[in-house]
Amino acid sequence: EADIYQTPRYLVIGTGKKITLECSQTMGHDKMYWYQQDPGMELHLIHYSYGVNSTEKGDLSSESTVSRIRTEHFPLTLESARPSHTSQYLCASSDPGTNNEQFFGPGTRLTVL
Amino acid sequence: DAKTTQPTSMDCAEGRAANLPCNHSTISGNEYVYWYRQIHSQGPQYIIHGLKNNETNEMASLIITEDRKSSTLILPHATLRDTAVYYCIVRDSGGGADGLTFGKGTHLIIQP
C-alpha cells in the first residue's frame, strides 16, 4: 500500500479564499506530481517536481502554485479560489528504482462556491 | 507519450476473465506499456507494465503483440471490486519526471 497522503480529503470554500492542499509521502521519492481531474473526465498533469527546490508546470495550465522545500512534502496553493477551480486534485510520487511506477494519494475534492 | 486507443466500456461476468485491449500503433522502441486503474473517486492504482515480453503479477497479466502495436490486460478471475476505469499508457520508463498522460480509458463493469 502506497504511503502517500493528502489533506484535506474534501474542502468546500468560498470564492476569493486562499487555500493550500497538502501532499506528503514517506517513501523518499524524489519525483512528485499534481494532477487535476474533473468529474468523469481525464486526469491532467498540472505540476511536477524532480526533487527539492524543483518545480515545473505540467501539460494543463493552472493558476495554482507549488513548492518543494522538503522531499516528503509537495503542497499546492491557490491564492484566490474561484468556482472554476472546483475539481479533484490528485498527488503522486515515483522513483526510478521501481520503474517509475507512480503512487497516488486518495485525492482532495475541492468545491469553490 | 504515444497515443493509445481503448474501448470506452466493457462488461464482464464475475468470476470470468476480463480481457481489456489497447492499441498503441505508434509506440517507439524505448517505450513501455503501463496499465493503471481508477476505482470511483480514488487515486489511480498501478497494475502492471511491460516492454515486449508478456508479464504477470498478482493482479493481472499483460500480453503484448510481437509488433508491439497492441496489448491486452487480463484479469483472470474478475470480481465486483475490479469495476473501475482502466488506463493503458505508453511512456518511456527511463528518464525525466514527466507525468503520465491519461486518456479516457476503458470503464470495466463486472456484472454479478
Chai-1 contact restraints between the chains, C-beta under 6 A:
chainA,res_idxA,chainB,res_idxB,connection_type,confidence,min_distance_angstrom,max_distance_angstrom,comment,restraint_id
A,K31,B,A97,contact,1.0,0.0,6.0,A-B,restraint_1
A,Y33,B,G99,contact,1.0,0.0,6.0,A-B,restraint_2
A,E42,B,F102,contact,1.0,0.0,6.0,A-B,restraint_3
A,E42,B,K104,contact,1.0,0.0,6.0,A-B,restraint_4
A,L43,B,F102,contact,1.0,0.0,6.0,A-B,restraint_5
A,L45,B,G99,contact,1.0,0.0,6.0,A-B,restraint_6
A,Y48,B,A97,contact,1.0,0.0,6.0,A-B,restraint_7
A,Y48,B,G99,contact,1.0,0.0,6.0,A-B,restraint_8
A,Y50,B,A97,contact,1.0,0.0,6.0,A-B,restraint_9
A,G58,B,G99,contact,1.0,0.0,6.0,A-B,restraint_10
A,L90,B,G43,contact,1.0,0.0,6.0,A-B,restraint_11
A,N99,B,S93,contact,1.0,0.0,6.0,A-B,restraint_12
A,N100,B,S93,contact,1.0,0.0,6.0,A-B,restraint_13
A,E101,B,Y46,contact,1.0,0.0,6.0,A-B,restraint_14
A,F104,B,G43,contact,1.0,0.0,6.0,A-B,restraint_15
A,F104,B,P44,contact,1.0,0.0,6.0,A-B,restraint_16
A,G105,B,G43,contact,1.0,0.0,6.0,A-B,restraint_17
A,P106,B,G43,contact,1.0,0.0,6.0,A-B,restraint_18
A,G107,B,G43,contact,1.0,0.0,6.0,A-B,restraint_19
